[in-house]
Each structure stands twice: as C-alpha cells, then as structure tokens.
Amino acid sequence: MARLKEHYREKVIPALIKEFKYKNVMEVPKLEKIVVNMGLGEAIHNIKILD
C-alpha cells in the first residue's frame, strides 16, 4: 500500500472524524487521485538537469 494512502487512513481520517464530528467513517471524503506536476522549463536548455 502506498505510504500516502496509509498516512491518510491512519492519521487524516481520524482527525477529520474528530474535527467535523462525523458519525461514520463512510462520511469522510476519500482520495481518488493524486497528481504531481513538475516543471522542466530549464531542462529544455540544459539536458544535464534531468540527471
């Protein structure tokens, strides 16, 4: 299991339940997709940056 998903399940969900006073775990929003973007503008001019 991914570390982020594990962290969400073990730490974030209980914190959300406590903060928003959810009565059921199914009320807590779930993560569906995580997208990480990385700009490579400098790599166009200097290919060694990618290494």
PDBQT receptor file of N, H, CA, C and O in Angstrom, charges set to zero:
ATOM      1  N   MET A   1       0.848  -1.183   0.000  1.00  0.00    +0.000 N 
ATOM      2  CA  MET A   1       0.000   0.000   0.000  1.00  0.00    +0.000 C 
ATOM      3  C   MET A   1       0.891   1.243   0.000  1.00  0.00    +0.000 C 
ATOM      4  O   MET A   1       1.934   1.270   0.653  1.00  0.00    +0.000 OA
ATOM      5  N   ALA A   2       0.482   2.236  -0.714  1.00  0.00    +0.000 N 
ATOM      6  H   ALA A   2      -0.365   2.214  -1.245  1.00  0.00    +0.000 HD
ATOM      7  CA  ALA A   2       1.256   3.471  -0.811  1.00  0.00    +0.000 C 
ATOM      8  C   ALA A   2       1.335   4.166   0.548  1.00  0.00    +0.000 C 
ATOM      9  O   ALA A   2       0.393   4.130   1.340  1.00  0.00    +0.000 OA
ATOM     10  N   ARG A   3       2.469   4.793   0.793  1.00  0.00    +0.000 N 
ATOM     11  H   ARG A   3       3.234   4.823   0.150  1.00  0.00    +0.000 HD
ATOM     12  CA  ARG A   3       2.665   5.460   2.088  1.00  0.00    +0.000 C 
ATOM     13  C   ARG A   3       1.665   6.582   2.317  1.00  0.00    +0.000 C 
ATOM     14  O   ARG A   3       1.200   6.783   3.439  1.00  0.00    +0.000 OA
ATOM     15  N   LEU A   4       1.334   7.307   1.264  1.00  0.00    +0.000 N 
ATOM     16  H   LEU A   4       1.711   7.144   0.353  1.00  0.00    +0.000 HD
ATOM     17  CA  LEU A   4       0.383   8.411   1.407  1.00  0.00    +0.000 C 
ATOM     18  C   LEU A   4      -1.001   7.897   1.774  1.00  0.00    +0.000 C 
ATOM     19  O   LEU A   4      -1.687   8.485   2.610  1.00  0.00    +0.000 OA
ATOM     20  N   LYS A   5      -1.407   6.805   1.150  1.00  0.00    +0.000 N 
ATOM     21  H   LYS A   5      -0.849   6.328   0.471  1.00  0.00    +0.000 HD
ATOM     22  CA  LYS A   5      -2.710   6.216   1.455  1.00  0.00    +0.000 C 
ATOM     23  C   LYS A   5      -2.737   5.691   2.894  1.00  0.00    +0.000 C 
ATOM     24  O   LYS A   5      -3.736   5.833   3.598  1.00  0.00    +0.000 OA
ATOM     25  N   GLU A   6      -1.645   5.096   3.309  1.00  0.00    +0.000 N 
ATOM     26  H   GLU A   6      -0.833   4.980   2.737  1.00  0.00    +0.000 HD
ATOM     27  CA  GLU A   6      -1.525   4.603   4.679  1.00  0.00    +0.000 C 
ATOM     28  C   GLU A   6      -1.622   5.760   5.677  1.00  0.00    +0.000 C 
ATOM     29  O   GLU A   6      -2.323   5.665   6.684  1.00  0.00    +0.000 OA
ATOM     30  N   HIS A   7      -0.918   6.842   5.389  1.00  0.00    +0.000 N 
ATOM     31  H   HIS A   7      -0.349   6.920   4.570  1.00  0.00    +0.000 HD
ATOM     32  CA  HIS A   7      -0.958   8.025   6.253  1.00  0.00    +0.000 C 
ATOM     33  C   HIS A   7      -2.374   8.590   6.321  1.00  0.00    +0.000 C 
ATOM     34  O   HIS A   7      -2.850   8.965   7.393  1.00  0.00    +0.000 OA
ATOM     35  N   TYR A   8      -3.040   8.649   5.177  1.00  0.00    +0.000 N 
ATOM     36  H   TYR A   8      -2.653   8.345   4.306  1.00  0.00    +0.000 HD
ATOM     37  CA  TYR A   8      -4.407   9.167   5.133  1.00  0.00    +0.000 C 
ATOM     38  C   TYR A   8      -5.329   8.307   5.989  1.00  0.00    +0.000 C 
ATOM     39  O   TYR A   8      -6.149   8.821   6.750  1.00  0.00    +0.000 OA
ATOM     40  N   ARG A   9      -5.183   7.002   5.855  1.00  0.00    +0.000 N 
ATOM     41  H   ARG A   9      -4.517   6.585   5.237  1.00  0.00    +0.000 HD
ATOM     42  CA  ARG A   9      -6.055   6.082   6.580  1.00  0.00    +0.000 C 
ATOM     43  C   ARG A   9      -5.791   6.110   8.094  1.00  0.00    +0.000 C 
ATOM     44  O   ARG A   9      -6.729   6.044   8.889  1.00  0.00    +0.000 OA
ATOM     45  N   GLU A  10      -4.522   6.205   8.486  1.00  0.00    +0.000 N 
ATOM     46  H   GLU A  10      -3.760   6.258   7.840  1.00  0.00    +0.000 HD
ATOM     47  CA  GLU A  10      -4.171   6.114   9.908  1.00  0.00    +0.000 C 
ATOM     48  C   GLU A  10      -4.255   7.445  10.651  1.00  0.00    +0.000 C 
ATOM     49  O   GLU A  10      -4.623   7.473  11.826  1.00  0.00    +0.000 OA
ATOM     50  N   LYS A  11      -3.921   8.543   9.986  1.00  0.00    +0.000 N 
ATOM     51  H   LYS A  11      -3.622   8.521   9.031  1.00  0.00    +0.000 HD
ATOM     52  CA  LYS A  11      -3.833   9.827  10.686  1.00  0.00    +0.000 C 
ATOM     53  C   LYS A  11      -4.916  10.825  10.264  1.00  0.00    +0.000 C 
ATOM     54  O   LYS A  11      -5.547  11.452  11.115  1.00  0.00    +0.000 OA
ATOM     55  N   VAL A  12      -5.127  10.971   8.976  1.00  0.00    +0.000 N 
ATOM     56  H   VAL A  12      -4.615  10.462   8.285  1.00  0.00    +0.000 HD
ATOM     57  CA  VAL A  12      -6.006  12.028   8.471  1.00  0.00    +0.000 C 
ATOM     58  C   VAL A  12      -7.473  11.707   8.727  1.00  0.00    +0.000 C 
ATOM     59  O   VAL A  12      -8.218  12.570   9.192  1.00  0.00    +0.000 OA
ATOM     60  N   ILE A  13      -7.899  10.485   8.431  1.00  0.00    +0.000 N 
ATOM     61  H   ILE A  13      -7.294   9.785   8.053  1.00  0.00    +0.000 HD
ATOM     62  CA  ILE A  13      -9.309  10.123   8.631  1.00  0.00    +0.000 C 
ATOM     63  C   ILE A  13      -9.737  10.309  10.087  1.00  0.00    +0.000 C 
ATOM     64  O   ILE A  13     -10.773  10.928  10.333  1.00  0.00    +0.000 OA
ATOM     65  N   PRO A  14      -8.974   9.794  11.066  1.00  0.00    +0.000 N 
ATOM     66  CA  PRO A  14      -9.388  10.046  12.459  1.00  0.00    +0.000 C 
ATOM     67  C   PRO A  14      -9.433  11.534  12.813  1.00  0.00    +0.000 C 
ATOM     68  O   PRO A  14     -10.302  11.964  13.572  1.00  0.00    +0.000 OA
ATOM     69  N   ALA A  15      -8.508  12.313  12.272  1.00  0.00    +0.000 N 
ATOM     70  H   ALA A  15      -7.802  11.963  11.656  1.00  0.00    +0.000 HD
ATOM     71  CA  ALA A  15      -8.512  13.755  12.543  1.00  0.00    +0.000 C 
ATOM     72  C   ALA A  15      -9.742  14.427  11.938  1.00  0.00    +0.000 C 
ATOM     73  O   ALA A  15     -10.334  15.310  12.559  1.00  0.00    +0.000 OA
ATOM     74  N   LEU A  16     -10.128  14.017  10.735  1.00  0.00    +0.000 N 
ATOM     75  H   LEU A  16      -9.648  13.300  10.230  1.00  0.00    +0.000 HD
ATOM     76  CA  LEU A  16     -11.324  14.581  10.102  1.00  0.00    +0.000 C 
ATOM     77  C   LEU A  16     -12.587  14.190  10.857  1.00  0.00    +0.000 C 
ATOM     78  O   LEU A  16     -13.495  15.006  11.021  1.00  0.00    +0.000 OA
ATOM     79  N   ILE A  17     -12.646  12.951  11.315  1.00  0.00    +0.000 N 
ATOM     80  H   ILE A  17     -11.909  12.288  11.182  1.00  0.00    +0.000 HD
ATOM     81  CA  ILE A  17     -13.805  12.496  12.094  1.00  0.00    +0.000 C 
ATOM     82  C   ILE A  17     -13.946  13.337  13.357  1.00  0.00    +0.000 C 
ATOM     83  O   ILE A  17     -15.049  13.735  13.732  1.00  0.00    +0.000 OA
ATOM     84  N   LYS A  18     -12.818  13.602  14.006  1.00  0.00    +0.000 N 
ATOM     85  H   LYS A  18     -11.922  13.279  13.702  1.00  0.00    +0.000 HD
ATOM     86  CA  LYS A  18     -12.844  14.386  15.240  1.00  0.00    +0.000 C 
ATOM     87  C   LYS A  18     -13.204  15.853  14.958  1.00  0.00    +0.000 C 
ATOM     88  O   LYS A  18     -14.015  16.444  15.670  1.00  0.00    +0.000 OA
ATOM     89  N   GLU A  19     -12.599  16.429  13.923  1.00  0.00    +0.000 N 
ATOM     90  H   GLU A  19     -11.940  15.949  13.345  1.00  0.00    +0.000 HD
ATOM     91  CA  GLU A  19     -12.806  17.848  13.633  1.00  0.00    +0.000 C 
ATOM     92  C   GLU A  19     -14.225  18.146  13.153  1.00  0.00    +0.000 C 
ATOM     93  O   GLU A  19     -14.830  19.126  13.587  1.00  0.00    +0.000 OA
ATOM     94  N   PHE A  20     -14.757  17.316  12.267  1.00  0.00    +0.000 N 
ATOM     95  H   PHE A  20     -14.266  16.519  11.915  1.00  0.00    +0.000 HD
ATOM     96  CA  PHE A  20     -16.071  17.583  11.687  1.00  0.00    +0.000 C 
ATOM     97  C   PHE A  20     -17.188  16.777  12.337  1.00  0.00    +0.000 C 
ATOM     98  O   PHE A  20     -18.342  16.839  11.911  1.00  0.00    +0.000 OA
ATOM     99  N   LYS A  21     -16.835  16.022  13.369  1.00  0.00    +0.000 N 
ATOM    100  H   LYS A  21     -15.899  15.972  13.715  1.00  0.00    +0.000 HD
ATOM    101  CA  LYS A  21     -17.804  15.240  14.147  1.00  0.00    +0.000 C 
ATOM    102  C   LYS A  21     -18.623  14.292  13.266  1.00  0.00    +0.000 C 
ATOM    103  O   LYS A  21     -19.843  14.187  13.396  1.00  0.00    +0.000 OA
ATOM    104  N   TYR A  22     -17.910  13.604  12.364  1.00  0.00    +0.000 N 
ATOM    105  H   TYR A  22     -16.920  13.689  12.258  1.00  0.00    +0.000 HD
ATOM    106  CA  TYR A  22     -18.575  12.587  11.545  1.00  0.00    +0.000 C 
ATOM    107  C   TYR A  22     -18.958  11.414  12.431  1.00  0.00    +0.000 C 
ATOM    108  O   TYR A  22     -18.215  11.058  13.346  1.00  0.00    +0.000 OA
ATOM    109  N   LYS A  23     -20.095  10.817  12.173  1.00  0.00    +0.000 N 
ATOM    110  H   LYS A  23     -20.699  11.105  11.430  1.00  0.00    +0.000 HD
ATOM    111  CA  LYS A  23     -20.550   9.673  12.956  1.00  0.00    +0.000 C 
ATOM    112  C   LYS A  23     -20.136   8.345  12.321  1.00  0.00    +0.000 C 
ATOM    113  O   LYS A  23     -20.139   7.306  12.981  1.00  0.00    +0.000 OA
ATOM    114  N   ASN A  24     -19.781   8.389  11.035  1.00  0.00    +0.000 N 
ATOM    115  H   ASN A  24     -19.778   9.233  10.499  1.00  0.00    +0.000 HD
ATOM    116  CA  ASN A  24     -19.473   7.176  10.306  1.00  0.00    +0.000 C 
ATOM    117  C   ASN A  24     -18.225   7.412   9.450  1.00  0.00    +0.000 C 
ATOM    118  O   ASN A  24     -18.046   8.503   8.908  1.00  0.00    +0.000 OA
ATOM    119  N   VAL A  25     -17.381   6.421   9.329  1.00  0.00    +0.000 N 
ATOM    120  H   VAL A  25     -17.526   5.535   9.770  1.00  0.00    +0.000 HD
ATOM    121  CA  VAL A  25     -16.164   6.539   8.526  1.00  0.00    +0.000 C 
ATOM    122  C   VAL A  25     -16.494   6.798   7.057  1.00  0.00    +0.000 C 
ATOM    123  O   VAL A  25     -15.710   7.426   6.345  1.00  0.00    +0.000 OA
ATOM    124  N   MET A  26     -17.635   6.324   6.609  1.00  0.00    +0.000 N 
ATOM    125  H   MET A  26     -18.272   5.814   7.188  1.00  0.00    +0.000 HD
ATOM    126  CA  MET A  26     -18.022   6.496   5.211  1.00  0.00    +0.000 C 
ATOM    127  C   MET A  26     -18.371   7.954   4.874  1.00  0.00    +0.000 C 
ATOM    128  O   MET A  26     -18.484   8.300   3.698  1.00  0.00    +0.000 OA
ATOM    129  N   GLU A  27     -18.540   8.793   5.869  1.00  0.00    +0.000 N 
ATOM    130  H   GLU A  27     -18.448   8.512   6.824  1.00  0.00    +0.000 HD
ATOM    131  CA  GLU A  27     -18.821  10.213   5.638  1.00  0.00    +0.000 C 
ATOM    132  C   GLU A  27     -17.558  10.995   5.274  1.00  0.00    +0.000 C 
ATOM    133  O   GLU A  27     -17.640  12.079   4.697  1.00  0.00    +0.000 OA
ATOM    134  N   VAL A  28     -16.405  10.451   5.609  1.00  0.00    +0.000 N 
ATOM    135  H   VAL A  28     -16.338   9.570   6.078  1.00  0.00    +0.000 HD
ATOM    136  CA  VAL A  28     -15.136  11.133   5.374  1.00  0.00    +0.000 C 
ATOM    137  C   VAL A  28     -14.800  11.082   3.878  1.00  0.00    +0.000 C 
ATOM    138  O   VAL A  28     -14.896  10.019   3.265  1.00  0.00    +0.000 OA
ATOM    139  N   PRO A  29     -14.409  12.213   3.288  1.00  0.00    +0.000 N 
ATOM    140  CA  PRO A  29     -14.018  12.201   1.873  1.00  0.00    +0.000 C 
ATOM    141  C   PRO A  29     -12.837  11.263   1.646  1.00  0.00    +0.000 C 
ATOM    142  O   PRO A  29     -11.961  11.143   2.502  1.00  0.00    +0.000 OA
ATOM    143  N   LYS A  30     -12.815  10.603   0.497  1.00  0.00    +0.000 N 
ATOM    144  H   LYS A  30     -13.527  10.700  -0.199  1.00  0.00    +0.000 HD
ATOM    145  CA  LYS A  30     -11.714   9.687   0.214  1.00  0.00    +0.000 C 
ATOM    146  C   LYS A  30     -10.864  10.221  -0.933  1.00  0.00    +0.000 C 
ATOM    147  O   LYS A  30     -11.337  10.971  -1.787  1.00  0.00    +0.000 OA
ATOM    148  N   LEU A  31      -9.607   9.819  -0.929  1.00  0.00    +0.000 N 
ATOM    149  H   LEU A  31      -9.222   9.210  -0.235  1.00  0.00    +0.000 HD
ATOM    150  CA  LEU A  31      -8.702  10.203  -2.004  1.00  0.00    +0.000 C 
ATOM    151  C   LEU A  31      -8.955   9.304  -3.201  1.00  0.00    +0.000 C 
ATOM    152  O   LEU A  31      -8.986   8.079  -3.076  1.00  0.00    +0.000 OA
ATOM    153  N   GLU A  32      -9.134   9.913  -4.348  1.00  0.00    +0.000 N 
ATOM    154  H   GLU A  32      -9.110  10.907  -4.449  1.00  0.00    +0.000 HD
ATOM    155  CA  GLU A  32      -9.335   9.137  -5.567  1.00  0.00    +0.000 C 
ATOM    156  C   GLU A  32      -8.121   9.205  -6.481  1.00  0.00    +0.000 C 
ATOM    157  O   GLU A  32      -7.761   8.219  -7.124  1.00  0.00    +0.000 OA
ATOM    158  N   LYS A  33      -7.489  10.379  -6.534  1.00  0.00    +0.000 N 
ATOM    159  H   LYS A  33      -7.781  11.180  -6.011  1.00  0.00    +0.000 HD
ATOM    160  CA  LYS A  33      -6.399  10.550  -7.474  1.00  0.00    +0.000 C 
ATOM    161  C   LYS A  33      -5.455  11.633  -6.959  1.00  0.00    +0.000 C 
ATOM    162  O   LYS A  33      -5.893  12.671  -6.463  1.00  0.00    +0.000 OA
ATOM    163  N   ILE A  34      -4.173  11.380  -7.082  1.00  0.00    +0.000 N 
ATOM    164  H   ILE A  34      -3.817  10.536  -7.485  1.00  0.00    +0.000 HD
ATOM    165  CA  ILE A  34      -3.169  12.363  -6.706  1.00  0.00    +0.000 C 
ATOM    166  C   ILE A  34      -2.315  12.634  -7.936  1.00  0.00    +0.000 C 
ATOM    167  O   ILE A  34      -1.793  11.707  -8.553  1.00  0.00    +0.000 OA
ATOM    168  N   VAL A  35      -2.175  13.897  -8.285  1.00  0.00    +0.000 N 
ATOM    169  H   VAL A  35      -2.599  14.651  -7.783  1.00  0.00    +0.000 HD
ATOM    170  CA  VAL A  35      -1.401  14.283  -9.458  1.00  0.00    +0.000 C 
ATOM    171  C   VAL A  35      -0.252  15.166  -9.000  1.00  0.00    +0.000 C 
ATOM    172  O   VAL A  35      -0.454  16.129  -8.260  1.00  0.00    +0.000 OA
ATOM    173  N   VAL A  36       0.960  14.833  -9.446  1.00  0.00    +0.000 N 
ATOM    174  H   VAL A  36       1.124  14.051 -10.048  1.00  0.00    +0.000 HD
ATOM    175  CA  VAL A  36       2.143  15.623  -9.123  1.00  0.00    +0.000 C 
ATOM    176  C   VAL A  36       2.695  16.180 -10.431  1.00  0.00    +0.000 C 
ATOM    177  O   VAL A  36       3.026  15.427 -11.347  1.00  0.00    +0.000 OA
ATOM    178  N   ASN A  37       2.790  17.489 -10.507  1.00  0.00    +0.000 N 
ATOM    179  H   ASN A  37       2.522  18.101  -9.763  1.00  0.00    +0.000 HD
ATOM    180  CA  ASN A  37       3.334  18.145 -11.698  1.00  0.00    +0.000 C 
ATOM    181  C   ASN A  37       4.725  18.672 -11.393  1.00  0.00    +0.000 C 
ATOM    182  O   ASN A  37       5.008  19.117 -10.281  1.00  0.00    +0.000 OA
ATOM    183  N   MET A  38       5.589  18.613 -12.401  1.00  0.00    +0.000 N 
ATOM    184  H   MET A  38       5.359  18.251 -13.305  1.00  0.00    +0.000 HD
ATOM    185  CA  MET A  38       6.954  19.095 -12.222  1.00  0.00    +0.000 C 
ATOM    186  C   MET A  38       7.351  19.874 -13.471  1.00  0.00    +0.000 C 
ATOM    187  O   MET A  38       7.345  19.331 -14.576  1.00  0.00    +0.000 OA
ATOM    188  N   GLY A  39       7.689  21.127 -13.296  1.00  0.00    +0.000 N 
ATOM    189  H   GLY A  39       7.694  21.568 -12.399  1.00  0.00    +0.000 HD
ATOM    190  CA  GLY A  39       8.094  21.947 -14.430  1.00  0.00    +0.000 C 
ATOM    191  C   GLY A  39       9.507  21.604 -14.881  1.00  0.00    +0.000 C 
ATOM    192  O   GLY A  39      10.404  21.437 -14.054  1.00  0.00    +0.000 OA
ATOM    193  N   LEU A  40       9.703  21.500 -16.181  1.00  0.00    +0.000 N 
ATOM    194  H   LEU A  40       8.974  21.635 -16.853  1.00  0.00    +0.000 HD
ATOM    195  CA  LEU A  40      11.019  21.178 -16.730  1.00  0.00    +0.000 C 
ATOM    196  C   LEU A  40      11.479  22.250 -17.716  1.00  0.00    +0.000 C 
ATOM    197  O   LEU A  40      12.149  21.948 -18.704  1.00  0.00    +0.000 OA
ATOM    198  N   GLY A  41      11.119  23.486 -17.446  1.00  0.00    +0.000 N 
ATOM    199  H   GLY A  41      10.575  23.731 -16.644  1.00  0.00    +0.000 HD
ATOM    200  CA  GLY A  41      11.467  24.577 -18.346  1.00  0.00    +0.000 C 
ATOM    201  C   GLY A  41      12.959  24.735 -18.556  1.00  0.00    +0.000 C 
ATOM    202  O   GLY A  41      13.400  24.956 -19.684  1.00  0.00    +0.000 OA
ATOM    203  N   GLU A  42      13.738  24.628 -17.511  1.00  0.00    +0.000 N 
ATOM    204  H   GLU A  42      13.380  24.449 -16.595  1.00  0.00    +0.000 HD
ATOM    205  CA  GLU A  42      15.188  24.773 -17.597  1.00  0.00    +0.000 C 
ATOM    206  C   GLU A  42      15.820  23.605 -18.358  1.00  0.00    +0.000 C 
ATOM    207  O   GLU A  42      16.870  23.774 -18.978  1.00  0.00    +0.000 OA
ATOM    208  N   ALA A  43      15.204  22.437 -18.321  1.00  0.00    +0.000 N 
ATOM    209  H   ALA A  43      14.351  22.299 -17.818  1.00  0.00    +0.000 HD
ATOM    210  CA  ALA A  43      15.762  21.247 -18.975  1.00  0.00    +0.000 C 
ATOM    211  C   ALA A  43      15.766  21.372 -20.495  1.00  0.00    +0.000 C 
ATOM    212  O   ALA A  43      16.508  20.661 -21.173  1.00  0.00    +0.000 OA
ATOM    213  N   ILE A  44      14.956  22.255 -21.027  1.00  0.00    +0.000 N 
ATOM    214  H   ILE A  44      14.354  22.833 -20.476  1.00  0.00    +0.000 HD
ATOM    215  CA  ILE A  44      14.949  22.466 -22.478  1.00  0.00    +0.000 C 
ATOM    216  C   ILE A  44      16.313  22.981 -22.944  1.00  0.00    +0.000 C 
ATOM    217  O   ILE A  44      16.787  22.614 -24.019  1.00  0.00    +0.000 OA
ATOM    218  N   HIS A  45      16.932  23.824 -22.137  1.00  0.00    +0.000 N 
ATOM    219  H   HIS A  45      16.547  24.122 -21.263  1.00  0.00    +0.000 HD
ATOM    220  CA  HIS A  45      18.209  24.434 -22.496  1.00  0.00    +0.000 C 
ATOM    221  C   HIS A  45      19.401  23.646 -21.973  1.00  0.00    +0.000 C 
ATOM    222  O   HIS A  45      20.483  23.705 -22.558  1.00  0.00    +0.000 OA
ATOM    223  N   ASN A  46      19.219  22.906 -20.876  1.00  0.00    +0.000 N 
ATOM    224  H   ASN A  46      18.340  22.858 -20.402  1.00  0.00    +0.000 HD
ATOM    225  CA  ASN A  46      20.329  22.174 -20.261  1.00  0.00    +0.000 C 
ATOM    226  C   ASN A  46      19.864  20.755 -19.946  1.00  0.00    +0.000 C 
ATOM    227  O   ASN A  46      19.228  20.528 -18.917  1.00  0.00    +0.000 OA
ATOM    228  N   ILE A  47      20.171  19.815 -20.807  1.00  0.00    +0.000 N 
ATOM    229  H   ILE A  47      20.688  20.000 -21.643  1.00  0.00    +0.000 HD
ATOM    230  CA  ILE A  47      19.697  18.436 -20.674  1.00  0.00    +0.000 C 
ATOM    231  C   ILE A  47      20.284  17.731 -19.442  1.00  0.00    +0.000 C 
ATOM    232  O   ILE A  47      19.700  16.760 -18.962  1.00  0.00    +0.000 OA
ATOM    233  N   LYS A  48      21.425  18.202 -18.923  1.00  0.00    +0.000 N 
ATOM    234  H   LYS A  48      21.900  18.991 -19.313  1.00  0.00    +0.000 HD
ATOM    235  CA  LYS A  48      22.060  17.562 -17.765  1.00  0.00    +0.000 C 
ATOM    236  C   LYS A  48      21.262  17.751 -16.477  1.00  0.00    +0.000 C 
ATOM    237  O   LYS A  48      21.505  17.044 -15.499  1.00  0.00    +0.000 OA
ATOM    238  N   ILE A  49      20.331  18.673 -16.457  1.00  0.00    +0.000 N 
ATOM    239  H   ILE A  49      20.134  19.247 -17.252  1.00  0.00    +0.000 HD
ATOM    240  CA  ILE A  49      19.497  18.900 -15.273  1.00  0.00    +0.000 C 
ATOM    241  C   ILE A  49      18.651  17.671 -14.975  1.00  0.00    +0.000 C 
ATOM    242  O   ILE A  49      18.372  17.382 -13.812  1.00  0.00    +0.000 OA
ATOM    243  N   LEU A  50      18.240  16.946 -16.008  1.00  0.00    +0.000 N 
ATOM    244  H   LEU A  50      18.466  17.182 -16.953  1.00  0.00    +0.000 HD
ATOM    245  CA  LEU A  50      17.392  15.766 -15.818  1.00  0.00    +0.000 C 
ATOM    246  C   LEU A  50      18.126  14.637 -15.110  1.00  0.00    +0.000 C 
ATOM    247  O   LEU A  50      17.485  13.762 -14.529  1.00  0.00    +0.000 OA
ATOM    248  N   ASP A  51      19.455  14.637 -15.145  1.00  0.00    +0.000 N 
ATOM    249  H   ASP A  51      19.975  15.349 -15.617  1.00  0.00    +0.000 HD
ATOM    250  CA  ASP A  51      20.230  13.587 -14.479  1.00  0.00    +0.000 C 
ATOM    251  C   ASP A  51      20.319  13.890 -13.035  1.00  0.00    +0.000 C 
ATOM    252  O   ASP A  51      20.931  13.132 -12.282  1.00  0.00    +0.000 OA
TER     253      ASP A  51
